[in-house]
């Protein structure tokens, strides 16, 4: 009996050692640590339409200041007076009658009269439409009527007197920057007082001398005897 038990034990041991090895216990896989990844950015649709030309940058034009040259006022030279053609068989002296420029100092009902050589002078009108006589041989040599008036700041005047027969003139020599530009004559014969201006641009001495010859003939005449002027 004991032998049988020992035999069974030995047989059981043999059977146990020859059997397939029990499968190893399955080990649960180790948990891998999560790898940090950047968040995926959502796709943004391109707002620019396809096939649209890229707009060029706009350039703002700033105008540069325009240089304006300073304007220096200049005196505009007037053309010489238009003189009528000398009359055929004209007398040696012709008359120029007119209204005195100082009516308040003149006797009413009288005109002034001067005599001039038609070979040298011609009766016409000045640039302002007033009666005047112009020299035929000296351009811009003119005797015109005038009265007292103000003078520009750059004009100076020197006074003198002219005595001719029964006529006395207060002479005013007008100079601009030291250059004589014109001469005025204001006077009369005691009945009328009137004024004249002798202007010129060249040959001033000859122009003044010829003008004095004319003005020295000044006298008053009744309006009824005055020669009508064209």
Residue, then its C-alpha position, 0 to 999 in steps of 0.5 A: x500500500x505504501x509502495x502504491x502511494x509512493x509510485x503515484x507520487x513519483x508518477x505525478x511528479x513526472x507528469x508535472x515536470x513534462x507538462x507545458x510551462x505555464x504561460x507567464x503572467x501577462x504584464x500590463x504594458x507601461x503607460x507612456x507619458x503623453x508627449x506635449x504637442x502644439x495646438x493645431x491652429x485652425x486654417x484661416x481662409x485667405x480673405x484676398x480674392x484670387x486673381x486680384x491685382x495687388x493694389x499699389x501704395x497711394x502716393x500723396x502729392x504735396x505741392x511745393x510753394x510757387x516762387x513769385x518774384x517780387x514786382x517792382x512798379x515801373x512807370x509806363x512811358x506814354x507815347x508822344x503826342x500826335x501832332x497835326x500836320x502844319x497848315x500851309x501858309x500858316x501865319x508867323x504866330x498862332x494863338x492858344x486861348x483857354x480858360x484860366x486854371x485859377x478861376x477864383x483868382x481871375x477876373x470873370x469873363x476873361x480867357x488867357x492867350x499865348x502866341x506860338x510859332x507853328x513851325x515849332x509848336x502844334x496845338x493838340x491835347x495831352x494824354x489826359x484830354x486837355x489842351x496842350x501844344x507839343x514841340x514839333x522837333x523835340x518828342x515829349x516836349x509839351x506845354x500843358x495847363x496845370x494847377x497846384x497839386x501835391x507832389x510824390x515823396x521822391x519829388x522835390x521842387x525849387x522856386x524861382x520867378x520869371x518876369x516878362x513884360x506885364x506877366x510875372x510867373x512863379x516858377x517851380x522846378x520839379x526834380x526826381x532823384x536829382x534829375x529835373x523832370x518838369x517846370x511849372x509856371x503859375x502867373x498872369x497879367x493881373x486880370x487872369x491867373x493861370x498855370x502851365x507845365x513844361x514837361x520833357x524827356x530830352x533836350x530839356x534846355x532847348x525845350x524850356x527856352x522855347x516854352x519860355x518864349x511862348x509863355x512870355x506872350x501871356x495876356x488876358x482877352x475877353x471871352x467874346x474875343x477868344x479863339x474857339x479851340x477844336 
